[in-house]
């Protein structure tokens, strides 16, 4: 069967196993070698791809939803095969939200844990691992064990951000957040230059949520952008604005790209036009309220939007560096090399705790995520950006990576890689759990 993740690069022909029970999963893991778990395939790179076998996670039916919520403790016990969409469909109408909201609601919970996802509130709420009280994990022996920040803590921290290489995440218990309303009070700030964009993002980073869109295609105003900051509105604020805001509920997307488009759709002219249109449309915005979809998941408004890049696919490149000057240097390189990005998102991360064996992506500093259509010379340019990031002591996001070199990865993540491999060797000594990413970055123990 033919598989690719969201970036449609790389692709593999592999065996896929679906709808396996817990007993069947345990038997499969004991009797086989060389496989990786896969949820909704929304990681951009090759973290959940394998040339031999892929275990597609299905919902274990705790009930018809695959999850159980304890309102007294605000804890959600959820199967790893459930999607964030399932959580929102079931609980957002009650103003109960997932503690970390990434850029898409269509990721699986198992994938979210394996990537240790972050959101627009990292500076306040950290990554997902901060809100997990326990994980039920099936190890390479086929045994089901419970890992927590206190019990089997080395395996817990290696699993969070470990890209599925420590075992099969079956379920997890996650602390949820409670809001007063279903809409956000937002602030939209237009910035005409990179310096102003960084300054405004820093200024508004004390908001509950904050991220910025950056235009990396404009010639004279390279780096201009829009800062989006906000928080969930209080019930009183919503009442003051009228009943129309009370009617804003979470809903699923209805539009869809029906087929793959020509790769020529995104070129210098169209990318510039798209970014200019987006800039000027947001420049005219004056609505102080936003829906959860509009604020957190704008791209999810269109199903299968990745098809716009064509069959060859695209690469999303996200890095974080400690220094503002390095971010500015990278933006200047992008301008010089004419690496036209159709989407650029700037975030400023808060402090990230260090744990033994944890290779989670975020660190305190400046993060930039960009989409690039696959083209001649792209990888050479991204290799150069990798070197700048590594020299600065920064990271590239593994959940979105599909081409970084092992030596560069080692330079970025340092001793955390050796710690991670020590934990993996302890619980998976024969390297049963492996992926294209783990082979490429030499994260296999055998």
C-alpha positions in Angstrom: 0.0 0.0 0.0 1.2 3.5 -0.9 1.7 5.9 2.0 2.8 9.5 2.5 2.3 12.0 5.3 0.9 15.5 5.0 3.7 16.9 3.0 3.4 14.1 0.4 7.1 13.6 0.7 8.6 11.1 1.0 6.3 8.2 -0.1 6.6 4.5 0.7 5.0 1.3 -0.3 4.5 -0.7 2.8 2.2 -3.1 4.6 -0.5 -1.6 6.8 -2.3 -3.2 9.7 -5.6 -1.8 10.9 -8.2 -2.4 13.5 -6.0 -4.7 15.6 -7.2 -5.4 19.2 -4.9 -5.0 22.2 -4.2 -8.7 22.2 -3.5 -8.7 18.4 -1.2 -5.7 18.8 0.8 -7.4 21.6 1.2 -10.6 19.5 2.2 -8.6 16.4 4.9 -6.7 18.3 6.3 -9.8 19.9 6.5 -11.7 16.6 7.7 -8.9 14.2 10.5 -6.5 13.7 10.7 -3.1 12.0 7.5 -1.2 12.3 6.1 2.2 13.4 2.7 3.5 14.6 0.8 6.0 12.5 -2.3 8.0 13.5 -3.9 10.5 11.1 -0.7 11.0 9.0 -0.7 14.7 9.8 3.0 15.0 10.5 4.7 16.6 7.6 7.8 14.4 7.3 8.7 10.8 7.7 8.4 10.2 11.4 5.5 7.8 11.0 6.6 6.0 7.8 8.3 2.7 7.6 9.2 0.6 4.6 8.2 -2.7 6.2 5.1 -2.2 8.4 2.8 0.5 9.7 0.4 0.0 12.6 -2.6 2.3 12.0 -4.1 3.0 15.3 -7.9 2.7 15.8 -10.0 3.8 18.6 -10.3 1.4 21.6 -13.9 1.7 22.6 -13.9 2.9 26.2 -17.3 4.0 25.0 -18.7 5.1 21.6 -16.3 8.1 21.7 -13.1 6.4 22.6 -12.6 8.7 25.6 -13.9 9.3 29.2 -13.9 12.7 30.9 -13.8 13.2 34.6 -15.3 16.7 35.2 -14.4 16.8 38.9 -10.6 16.4 38.1 -10.9 17.9 34.6 -9.0 14.8 33.3 -9.6 13.1 30.0 -8.7 9.4 29.5 -8.4 9.0 25.8 -7.3 6.5 23.2 -4.3 7.4 21.1 -6.2 6.7 17.9 -8.7 9.5 18.6 -8.2 12.9 16.9 -8.2 16.3 18.5 -11.3 16.9 16.4 -13.1 14.1 18.4 -12.2 15.9 21.6 -13.5 19.3 20.4 -16.7 17.7 19.0 -17.4 16.1 22.3 -16.4 18.8 24.9 -15.9 22.2 23.3 -19.6 23.0 23.5 -19.2 22.6 27.3 -16.2 25.0 27.2 -13.7 22.3 27.9 -10.7 22.5 25.7 -7.5 20.5 25.1 -4.6 22.1 27.0 -2.4 22.6 23.9 -3.9 23.6 20.6 -1.6 23.2 17.6 -2.1 24.6 14.1 -4.5 21.7 13.1 -7.2 19.9 14.9 -6.9 16.8 12.8 -3.9 15.2 14.5 -4.2 12.0 16.5 -3.6 12.0 20.2 -0.9 9.4 19.9 0.9 11.6 17.3 0.4 14.7 19.5 2.2 12.9 22.4 5.0 11.5 20.1 5.7 15.0 18.8 5.1 16.7 22.3 3.1 19.4 20.5 3.2 23.0 21.3 0.8 25.8 20.5 0.4 29.6 20.6 0.5 29.5 24.4 3.9 27.7 24.9 5.2 30.7 26.9 2.4 30.0 29.4 1.3 26.4 29.2 4.4 24.7 27.7 4.2 21.5 25.6 1.6 18.7 25.9 3.8 16.6 28.2 3.3 19.2 30.9 -0.4 18.2 31.0 -0.1 14.4 30.8 -0.5 12.5 34.1 0.1 9.0 32.6 0.5 7.1 29.4 -0.4 3.5 28.8 2.4 2.2 26.6 3.0 -1.2 24.9 6.7 -1.9 24.8 8.8 -4.0 22.4 8.1 -7.1 24.6 4.3 -6.7 24.0 3.9 -5.8 27.7 1.5 -2.9 28.6 3.0 -0.6 31.2 1.9 2.7 32.7 4.4 5.5 32.6 4.1 8.8 34.4 6.4 11.8 35.3 7.1 9.8 38.5 6.8 6.1 37.6 9.1 4.9 34.8 9.9 8.5 34.3 12.8 7.9 31.9 10.4 6.2 29.6 7.8 8.8 30.0 10.0 11.7 29.0 11.6 9.7 26.1 8.1 8.9 24.8 6.9 12.5 24.9 8.6 13.9 21.8 10.2 10.5 21.0 8.5 10.2 17.6 6.9 6.8 18.4 10.2 5.1 18.8 9.9 3.9 22.5 6.7 1.9 22.1 3.1 1.9 21.1 1.0 4.7 22.8 -2.3 3.1 23.6 -4.0 5.7 25.7 -3.2 8.7 28.0 -4.7 10.7 30.8 -4.6 14.5 30.1 -5.6 17.5 32.2 -8.0 19.7 30.3 -8.7 23.4 30.5 -12.0 25.1 31.2 -13.1 28.3 29.5 -16.0 30.7 30.1 -17.1 31.0 26.5 -16.6 29.5 23.0 -15.0 32.6 21.4 -11.8 34.4 21.8 -11.1 38.0 22.4 -8.4 38.8 19.9 -6.0 41.6 18.9 -4.7 42.0 15.4 -1.6 44.1 14.9 -0.2 45.0 11.5 3.5 45.4 11.2 5.3 46.8 8.1 8.8 45.4 8.8 10.5 42.4 10.4 11.9 44.6 13.2 8.4 45.9 14.0 6.9 42.4 13.8 9.4 40.9 16.3 9.0 43.9 18.6 5.2 43.6 18.5 5.3 39.8 19.0 7.5 40.2 22.1 5.2 42.9 23.5 2.1 40.8 23.1 3.7 37.5 24.2 2.2 38.0 27.6 -1.2 37.3 26.2 -2.7 33.8 26.7 -2.1 33.0 23.0 0.2 34.7 20.6 1.6 34.0 17.1 2.5 36.0 14.0 2.1 35.5 10.3 5.1 36.7 8.4 5.4 37.6 4.7 8.6 36.1 3.3 7.9 36.9 -0.3 7.5 40.7 -0.3 10.5 42.4 -2.0 10.6 45.8 -0.4 8.8 45.0 2.8 10.3 41.6 3.4 9.4 40.3 6.9 6.2 42.4 7.3 3.4 40.6 9.1 0.5 40.4 11.4 0.5 39.6 15.1 -2.5 37.6 16.4 -2.9 37.6 20.1 -5.8 36.8 22.4 -7.5 34.8 25.1 -10.8 33.1 25.6 -13.5 35.8 26.3 -15.3 35.9 29.6 -19.1 35.3 29.6 -19.7 38.9 30.5 -17.6 40.1 27.5 -19.6 38.0 25.2 -22.9 39.1 26.6 -22.0 42.7 26.1 -21.4 42.2 22.4 -24.7 40.6 21.7 -26.2 37.1 21.1 -24.5 36.6 17.8 -21.2 35.7 19.5 -23.0 33.1 21.7 -24.0 31.3 18.5 -20.4 30.7 17.5 -19.7 27.0 18.1 -17.0 24.7 17.0 -17.7 23.0 13.7 -15.9 20.9 11.1 -14.7 22.1 7.7 -16.9 21.8 4.7 -14.7 22.8 1.8 -12.2 20.4 0.2 -9.6 20.3 -2.5 -10.9 17.3 -4.6 -7.7 16.4 -6.4 -4.0 17.2 -6.7 -3.3 20.5 -8.5 -0.4 21.2 -10.9 2.8 22.0 -9.1 3.0 25.2 -11.1 0.2 26.7 -9.0 2.7 28.0 -6.5 5.3 30.2 -8.1 6.9 33.5 -7.4 4.0 35.5 -8.8 1.2 33.6 -7.1 3.0 33.3 -3.7 3.5 37.1 -3.7 -0.1 37.7 -4.7 -1.4 35.3 -2.0 0.7 36.9 0.8 -0.2 40.5 -0.3 -3.9 39.6 -0.3 -3.6 38.0 3.1 -1.8 41.0 4.5 -4.3 43.6 3.3 -7.3 41.5 4.3 -6.0 41.3 7.8 -5.0 45.0 7.8 -8.7 45.8 7.5 -9.9 43.5 10.3 -11.5 45.2 13.3 -13.5 42.4 14.8 -12.4 42.0 18.5 -13.8 38.4 18.6 -12.7 35.2 16.8 -14.0 31.7 16.6 -11.8 28.8 17.7 -11.5 27.7 14.1 -10.5 31.1 12.8 -8.0 31.7 15.6 -6.3 28.3 16.0 -7.1 26.3 12.9 -7.5 28.6 9.8 -6.0 26.0 7.4 -8.4 23.3 8.5 -11.2 25.3 6.8 -10.2 23.4 3.6 -9.9 19.7 3.7 -6.9 18.2 1.8 -5.3 21.6 1.3 -1.9 19.8 0.9 -3.1 18.8 -2.6 -2.6 22.4 -3.7 1.1 21.7 -3.9 0.7 18.9 -6.4 1.9 15.3 -6.4 5.5 16.1 -5.7 4.5 17.6 -2.4 6.1 20.2 -0.1 8.3 20.6 2.9 7.4 22.4 6.1 10.6 23.7 7.8 10.4 24.8 11.4 13.2 25.8 13.6 13.8 27.6 17.0 16.9 29.6 17.9 17.7 31.4 21.1 18.7 34.8 19.6 16.7 37.3 17.7 19.7 38.2 15.5 19.9 34.6 14.2 16.2 34.7 13.2 16.9 37.9 11.3 19.9 36.4 9.6 17.8 33.4 8.4 15.0 35.7 7.1 17.7 37.6 5.1 19.0 34.3 3.7 15.5 33.4 2.6 15.2 36.7 0.9 18.6 36.4 -0.8 18.0 32.9 -2.1 14.4 33.7 -3.1 12.9 30.8 -1.0 9.3 31.8 -1.5 7.2 30.5 1.4 3.5 30.3 1.0 3.1 30.4 4.8 5.3 31.7 7.6 4.4 31.6 11.3 6.5 33.2 14.0 6.3 32.2 17.6 8.3 33.1 20.7 8.7 30.1 23.0 9.0 30.3 26.8 11.4 28.3 28.9 11.3 24.6 28.3 12.3 22.2 31.2 15.0 19.6 30.4 14.4 16.0 31.2 16.6 12.9 30.8 16.1 11.3 27.4 13.7 13.9 26.2 14.3 15.2 22.6 11.2 17.5 22.5 11.6 20.3 20.0 10.8 23.6 21.9 13.3 25.7 23.7 13.3 29.3 24.8 13.7 31.5 21.8 12.3 32.4 18.4 10.5 29.8 16.2 9.7 30.2 12.5 7.7 27.6 10.5 7.5 27.8 6.7 6.1 25.9 3.8 8.2 25.3 0.7 7.2 23.6 -2.5 9.6 20.9 -3.5 12.0 22.3 -6.1 15.5 22.0 -7.4 18.1 23.3 -5.0 15.7 23.5 -2.0 17.4 20.9 0.1 20.8 22.5 -0.4 19.4 25.8 0.9 17.7 24.1 3.8 21.0 22.3 4.7 22.5 25.8 4.9 19.8 27.0 7.2 20.3 23.8 9.3 23.9 24.8 9.8 22.9 28.3 11.0 20.4 26.9 13.4 22.9 24.3 14.8 25.7 26.9 15.2 23.2 29.0 17.2 22.3 26.1 19.5 18.8 25.8 18.1 16.6 22.9 17.0 14.7 21.8 13.9 11.3 20.2 14.6 11.5 16.5 14.0 7.7 16.0 13.5 8.0 18.2 10.4 11.4 17.1 9.1 12.0 14.8 6.2 15.6 15.6 5.0 17.9 16.8 7.8 21.3 15.0 8.1 22.1 12.9 11.1 25.3 14.8 11.9 23.4 18.1 12.0 20.7 16.6 14.1 23.4 15.5 16.6 24.8 19.0 16.7 21.4 20.5 17.5 20.1 18.1 20.2 23.5 17.2 21.7 23.6 14.9 24.7 19.8 14.5 24.7 20.3 12.2 21.8 22.6 9.8 23.7 20.2 9.9 26.7 17.2 9.1 24.5 19.1 6.2 22.8 20.0 4.8 26.3 16.3 4.7 27.2 15.4 3.2 23.9 18.0 0.5 24.2 16.6 -0.3 27.7 13.0 -0.9 26.5 13.6 -1.7 22.8 17.0 -3.4 22.7 16.4 -4.9 19.2 15.1 -1.7 17.7 11.7 -3.0 16.8 10.1 0.4 16.6 11.8 2.2 13.7 10.9 4.7 11.0 12.4 6.4 8.0 13.2 9.3 10.3 15.0 7.1 12.9 17.1 5.4 10.2 18.0 8.7 8.5 18.9 10.4 11.8 20.5 7.2 13.2 18.1 6.9 16.1 18.1 3.1 15.9 19.9 1.1 18.6 20.9 -1.8 16.4 
